[in-house]
Amino acid sequence: MTKSSNGANLGFEQKLWQAADKLRGNMDAAEYKHVVLGLIFLKYISDAFQEVYNELKNDPEGLSDPEDIDEYKAKNIFWVPPRARWDYLQKNAKQPSIGKLIDDAMDSIERDNKSLRGVLPKDYARPALNTQSLGELIDLIGTIGLGDRESRSKDILGRVYEYFLGEFADAEGKKGGQFYTPRSIVKLLVEMIEPYKGRVFDPCCGSGGMFVQSEKFVNAHRGRNDDIHIFGQESNQTTWRLCKMNLAIRGIESRLVKWNNEGSFLNDEHKDLKADFILANPPFNDSDWKGELLRDDVRWKYGVPPTGNANFAWVQHFIHHLAPTGITGFVLANGSMSSNTSGEGEIRKNIVEEDIVDCMIAIPSQLFYNTMIPACLWFIARDKKNHKFSDRRGKVLFIDARKMGFLVDRRHRELTDEEIRKIADTYHAWRGEGGEYKDIPGFCKSATLDEIQKHKHILTPGRYVGIEEEEDDGIPFDEKMKKLTSELAEQFNQSKELEEKIKKNLEALGYVV
């Protein structure tokens, strides 16, 4: 069994986190996150720069200038000015002015690298940040290679960054984890909808996990990175900065990942976009989405969403932005599959009757760092007769994966790579990509619109997949019934004896029963 983990079964990431967390002192995790991740990013780009610098300096023909900024731009490496390089900062790590030196370093990197402007954290000189701890943190991060070719080939930075994001989400609880989608969920969404080529959109992109996994998927299948064009939007500026750094360290173009503090509903940065793939994990059951200002919005084709819950505003926002043959996979609270309050049942009915719901997956509990609300996955396809796949009109695939996953610790569960593959392969076989599809009681069922109508357009997979078939243990039916009858009789006799004892005790106390 291959466990897809964001750190529980890894070595150095966990040790690095434990050491870094010790240095946090009394600082809030939400603040400390930007301190640590900013330094990790700085170490990464400095490592990558230093490797190219050494090559240019040791050029046997002596034709290269290691201080020529264009040499680095030509190699798609960030230029790092002398006083922003890691060796300079590490030499000064014990100086009382180290916070100011880091702020100046971040400023100079942004000035010389257009794509990083307004992205890097620059608050290391604040009084609340202990300079001794900051110096120790620099020494700690200095012990790992992040940006040289060997480290890049092993994606050391990606592993550390992803692990730290998860740990910070856990440390911050609901408030901080809202932007972090667990890796196994992202991987499942990506494996399901296969964003090989085209426009990939996430209108609530958080720290960019959906984009990173999409890119990994393409690389794993020997695709070309420039076959994918990324569009995103995020309303939390500090989270948007994390996203931009997360993409920059992987060389993913993020020019069209936008920020504004109004968010996707009130200020849609990509109004005219029709995406081939939409991957998203919107905030569950958001009651403060300013829906009262948008009652006549063009996006509400299937019904006006209630002002007290944004779930079906998100669903319709995704549908609105899909290309004619586009597909979206997204996470939503379980209530979205069955709720009939405030007109949600009618909106869901209209979406089902439009015949664009492709697949519904019930997922295990405890997968998320930030919420205990049970969640599900929706997959909506604009064109279910799409020539790339089989004609799925009039059908919806239901998958019940609630029994899957393994406990990483007492509070968190993850899906294994094999489980992700099983779910994705079932969907791919059903939509005609090879392999034979068949209904499996307790796991998957291809239901017709007629069946869904009989269930009043409720989309909970458990209603359709039925009960898992038990293996025949070879014991004849008559014997099973005799055994069951004798067990029930024994329990009944025991309960009669207990009843008599209670009656006698009550009589002894003067109560007549």
Secondary structure, DSSP 4 states (H G I P E B T S, - for coil): --B--SSTT-SHHHHHHHHHHHTTTT--HHHHHHHHHHHHHHHHHHHHHHHHHHHHHT-TT----TT-HHHHHHTT-----GGGSHHHHHHTTTSTTHHHHHHHHHHHHHHH-GGGTTTS---TT-TTS-HHHHHHHHHHHTTS--SSHHHHHTTHHHHHHHHHHHHHHHHHTHHHHTT---HHHHHHHHHHH---SEEEEETT-TTSHHHHHHHHHHHHTT--GGGEEEEEEES-HHHHHHHHHHHHTTT---TTEEE-TTHHHHS-TTTT--EEEEEE-PPTT-S-S-GGG-TT-TT-TT-PPPTT--HHHHHHHHHHTEEEEEEEEEEEEGGGGT--GGGHHHHHHHHHHTT-EEEEEE--SS--SS--S-EEEEEEES-TT-TTS---TTEEEEEE-TT--EESSSS-EE-BHHHHHHHHHHHHHHTTSSS----BTTTEEEEEHHHHHHTTT---THHHH--PPPPP-S--HHHHHHHHHHHHHHHHHHHHHHHHHHHHHHHHTT---
